[in-house]
Amino acid sequence: MNLKRGARRRATKTGAGATAAALALLLQAVPAQGQFSTAEKPGLSITAEAGGLLPNTELQSDKWSSNSALTLRGGLSPRWQWSLSGAFAELSGDDYKTDLFSFAPGIVYSPILSSSFNLSLRLDVGAGRYAIDIFPPAATRGIKASGFTAVVPVGAEAGIRLSRKVALLFKGTFHYTLSDELNGAALKKGNDTYLTFNAGIALGSFGAPAPPALRFAAPEVDVGRPEIPAVPREIEKAEPELGFDTIQFATDAPRFSDEALVNLKRTAAIMLDFPTVHVEIRGYSDNLGTDNLGGSRSVSARAYHLAVSLRRAEAVRNFLIDQGIDEARLRVNAFGQDAPVAPNLTPEGRKMNRRVEIIQIR
């Protein structure tokens, strides 16, 4: 019996080592963006974690023990990711001890999109193999020393980016199993469960993506003044030439869509990486929108569209300030329906004109 238990332990350690090596090779082979990326769809990241485990079985002798895990994660969309986890857990009490090795694919949802902080909810469904090393005195007859069980982990995690390639993660998870025999005793109805509280290190590429090509802006018009051609501004040679995504809006609205949020997060990440860059935030509108400001019908259409475009530009500025960008680096201007980039005759053209452009000025 002791030889069989030793062989099981060696097999478990060998399997864990092989899994870790395979995940490490895969991470090196595929470019990573990780769950802190502000790209449209995160790439791969790998997490190594360890921490405490508290079983919940029918035995009163349950006590704290340890667990560890490796997790590979990739992106499905800006908020949704898939994951593959391999974990080793030790369930123990004063009079029993069980080793459990599990493998579980899962889905991860991130309600907060940020390049520096991440909060996620996770659901996995997998399988595990357990080996009972020490049976309790109250062991149930007929229970085998090893077997398989389904494992369903549900939990939450918080992460903090430490650098472009390293992040610190904290996780709390409830694990539900489809077995009542993990502790060697089936004394009451109800399956065995356990809680884990882990800290870990995530490796990926958590910095800003490569800046897009420099775009050229339309003529500049100040609020409340006739159209005046913009005076070209020279960008100092010492500064990098950056370009930023255009932010688009719905009709008569300064609210951000999911796509706009992703583009704004990317813009904030680039500006955090280049702290000497200053930008001008230029708001535009289409030719629609019949509601006058404050319910008054005396406001001209031109003033109305200038005000709408100003609200959009200010919304972008306030969002960047909330992301940690110094207000002194941000200048706001509004153009209304002047300088369209497409005809306002079609919904597609009007959508392109409801925009905010972010232009580097120095």
Residue pairs with C-beta under 8 A, 6 or more apart in sequence:
1 145
4 145
5 131
5 133
5 145
8 99
8 131
8 146
9 99
9 131
9 133
12 88
12 99
12 101
12 129
12 131
15 101
16 86
16 88
16 101
19 70
19 86
19 103
20 48
20 70
20 86
23 46
23 70
23 72
23 86
24 46
26 44
26 72
27 44
27 45
27 46
27 72
27 203
27 204
30 43
30 44
31 43
31 44
31 205
32 43
32 44
32 45
32 203
32 204
32 205
33 39
33 41
33 42
33 43
33 44
33 45
33 75
33 204
33 205
33 206
33 209
34 42
34 43
34 44
34 45
34 73
34 167
34 202
34 203
34 204
34 205
34 206
35 42
35 45
35 73
35 75
35 81
35 108
35 110
35 118
35 120
35 159
35 167
35 202
35 204
36 114
36 115
36 116
36 118
36 159
36 161
36 167
36 204
36 206
37 43
37 75
37 115
37 204
37 205
37 206
37 209
38 113
38 115
38 208
38 209
38 262
38 265
38 266
38 268
38 269
39 75
39 209
39 262
39 266
40 77
40 78
40 259
40 262
41 75
41 76
41 77
41 78
42 73
42 74
42 75
42 78
42 81
43 74
43 75
43 204
43 205
44 72
44 73
44 74
44 204
45 72
45 73
45 74
45 167
45 202
45 203
45 204
45 206
46 70
46 71
46 72
46 73
46 202
46 203
46 204
47 69
47 70
47 71
47 73
47 169
47 200
47 201
47 202
47 203
48 68
48 69
48 70
48 200
48 201
49 68
49 69
49 70
49 71
49 169
49 171
49 198
49 199
49 200
49 201
50 66
50 67
50 68
50 69
50 198
50 199
50 200
51 66
51 67
51 68
51 171
51 196
51 197
51 198
51 199
52 64
52 65
52 66
52 67
52 196
52 197
52 198
53 64
53 65
53 66
53 67
53 89
53 90
53 91
53 194
53 195
53 196
54 62
54 63
54 64
54 65
54 194
54 195
54 196
55 62
55 63
55 65
55 91
55 92
55 93
55 182
55 183
55 192
55 193
55 194
56 62
56 192
56 193
56 194
56 195
57 91
57 93
57 182
57 183
57 185
57 192
58 180
58 183
58 185
58 186
58 187
58 188
58 190
59 93
59 95
59 96
59 136
59 138
59 183
59 185
59 187
61 93
61 94
61 95
61 96
61 136
62 92
62 93
62 183
63 92
63 93
63 94
65 89
65 90
65 91
65 92
66 90
67 87
67 88
67 89
67 90
67 196
67 198
68 87
68 88
69 85
69 86
69 87
69 88
69 198
69 200
70 85
70 86
70 87
71 83
71 84
71 85
71 86
72 83
72 84
72 85
73 81
73 82
73 83
73 84
73 108
74 81
74 82
74 83
75 81
76 82
78 110
78 113
78 258
78 261
78 262
79 109
79 110
79 111
79 113
79 258
80 107
80 108
80 109
80 110
81 107
81 108
81 110
81 120
82 105
82 106
82 107
82 108
83 105
83 106
83 107
83 108
83 122
83 124
84 103
84 104
84 105
84 106
85 102
85 103
85 104
85 105
85 106
85 124
85 126
85 153
86 101
86 102
86 103
87 101
87 102
87 103
87 104
88 99
88 100
88 101
89 99
89 100
89 101
89 102
89 175
89 194
89 196
90 97
90 98
90 99
90 100
91 97
91 98
91 99
91 100
91 182
91 183
91 192
91 194
92 98
93 136
93 183
95 134
95 136
95 137
96 132
96 134
96 135
96 136
96 139
96 183
96 184
96 185
97 132
97 133
97 134
98 130
98 131
98 132
98 133
98 182
98 183
98 184
99 130
99 131
99 133
100 128
100 129
100 130
100 131
100 151
100 182
101 128
101 129
101 130
102 126
102 127
102 128
102 129
102 151
103 126
103 127
103 128
104 124
104 125
104 126
104 127
104 151
104 153
105 124
105 125
105 126
106 122
106 123
106 124
106 125
106 126
106 153
107 122
107 123
107 124
108 120
108 121
108 122
109 120
109 121
109 122
110 118
110 119
110 120
111 119
111 121
112 118
112 119
113 261
113 262
113 265
114 265
114 323
115 161
115 206
115 208
115 265
115 268
115 269
115 272
115 323
116 160
116 161
116 324
117 158
117 159
117 160
117 161
118 157
118 158
118 159
118 160
118 161
118 167
119 156
119 157
119 158
119 159
120 156
120 157
120 158
120 159
121 155
121 156
122 153
122 154
122 155
122 156
122 157
122 173
123 152
123 153
123 154
124 151
124 152
124 153
124 154
125 150
125 152
126 150
126 151
126 152
126 153
127 148
127 149
127 150
127 151
128 148
128 149
128 150
128 151
128 177
129 146
129 147
129 148
130 146
130 147
130 148
130 149
130 179
130 182
131 145
131 146
132 143
132 145
132 146
132 182
132 183
132 184
134 184
135 143
135 145
135 184
136 183
136 184
136 185
138 185
138 187
139 184
139 185
140 181
140 184
140 185
140 186
140 187
143 181
143 184
143 185
143 186
144 181
147 179
147 181
149 177
149 178
149 179
149 182
150 177
150 178
151 175
151 176
151 177
151 178
152 175
152 176
152 177
153 173
153 174
153 175
153 176
154 173
154 174
154 176
155 171
155 172
155 173
155 174
155 196
156 171
156 172
157 169
157 170
157 171
157 172
158 169
158 170
159 167
159 168
159 169
159 170
159 202
160 167
160 168
161 167
161 206
162 168
163 206
163 207
164 205
164 206
164 207
165 203
165 204
165 205
165 206
165 207
166 201
166 202
166 203
166 206
167 201
167 202
167 204
167 206
168 199
168 200
168 201
168 202
169 198
169 199
169 200
169 201
169 202
170 198
170 199
170 200
171 196
171 197
171 198
171 199
171 200
172 195
172 196
172 197
172 198
173 195
173 196
173 198
174 193
174 195
175 193
175 194
175 195
175 196
176 191
176 193
177 191
177 192
177 193
177 194
178 191
179 191
179 192
180 186
180 188
180 189
180 190
180 191
180 192
181 192
182 192
183 192
207 269
207 273
208 266
208 269
208 270
208 272
208 273
209 266
209 269
211 240
211 242
211 243
211 244
211 270
212 243
212 244
212 245
213 243
214 241
214 242
214 243
214 360
215 243
215 244
215 246
215 357
215 359
217 230
217 282
217 357
217 359
218 282
218 284
218 335
218 338
218 339
218 341
218 357
219 227
219 228
219 229
219 230
219 338
219 339
220 228
220 229
220 230
220 231
220 282
220 333
220 335
221 227
221 228
221 333
221 334
221 335
221 336
221 338
221 339
222 228
222 333
222 334
223 306
223 310
223 333
223 334
224 303
224 306
227 338
233 361
233 362
235 241
235 360
235 361
235 362
236 362
239 274
239 276
239 277
239 360
239 362
240 274
240 277
241 360
242 270
242 274
242 277
242 360
243 360
244 263
244 267
244 270
244 279
244 357
244 358
244 359
244 360
245 263
245 266
245 267
245 358
246 263
246 355
246 356
246 357
246 358
247 256
247 260
247 263
247 264
247 312
247 316
247 355
247 356
247 358
248 257
248 259
248 260
248 351
248 352
248 354
248 355
249 255
249 256
249 257
249 260
249 312
249 354
249 355
249 356
250 257
250 354
251 286
251 288
251 289
251 350
251 354
252 288
252 289
252 291
252 308
254 308
254 311
254 312
254 314
254 315
255 315
256 264
256 315
256 319
264 316
264 319
264 320
264 323
265 323
267 320
267 358
268 319
268 320
268 323
268 324
268 325
271 277
271 279
271 320
271 325
271 329
272 323
272 324
272 325
275 326
277 329
277 360
277 362
278 328
278 329
278 330
278 331
278 360
278 361
278 362
279 329
279 330
279 331
279 358
279 359
279 360
279 361
280 331
280 332
280 333
280 358
280 359
280 361
281 313
281 316
281 317
281 330
281 331
281 332
281 333
281 356
281 357
281 358
282 313
282 333
282 334
282 335
282 356
282 357
282 358
282 359
283 308
283 309
283 310
283 311
283 312
283 313
283 314
283 316
283 332
283 333
283 334
283 335
283 355
283 356
284 309
284 312
284 335
284 336
284 337
284 338
284 339
284 340
284 353
284 354
284 355
284 356
284 357
285 305
285 308
285 309
285 312
285 336
285 337
285 353
285 354
286 337
286 340
286 344
286 349
286 350
286 351
286 353
286 354
287 305
287 337
287 344
287 350
287 353
288 344
288 350
289 304
289 305
289 308
291 304
292 298
292 299
292 304
293 299
293 303
293 304
293 307
302 336
302 337
305 336
305 337
306 334
306 335
306 336
307 334
308 336
309 334
309 335
309 336
309 337
310 332
310 334
312 354
312 356
313 332
313 333
313 334
313 356
314 332
316 356
316 358
317 327
317 330
317 332
320 330
321 327
321 330
331 361
337 344
337 353
340 349
340 352
340 353
341 352
341 353
341 355
342 348
342 349
342 350
342 352
342 353
343 349
344 350
344 353
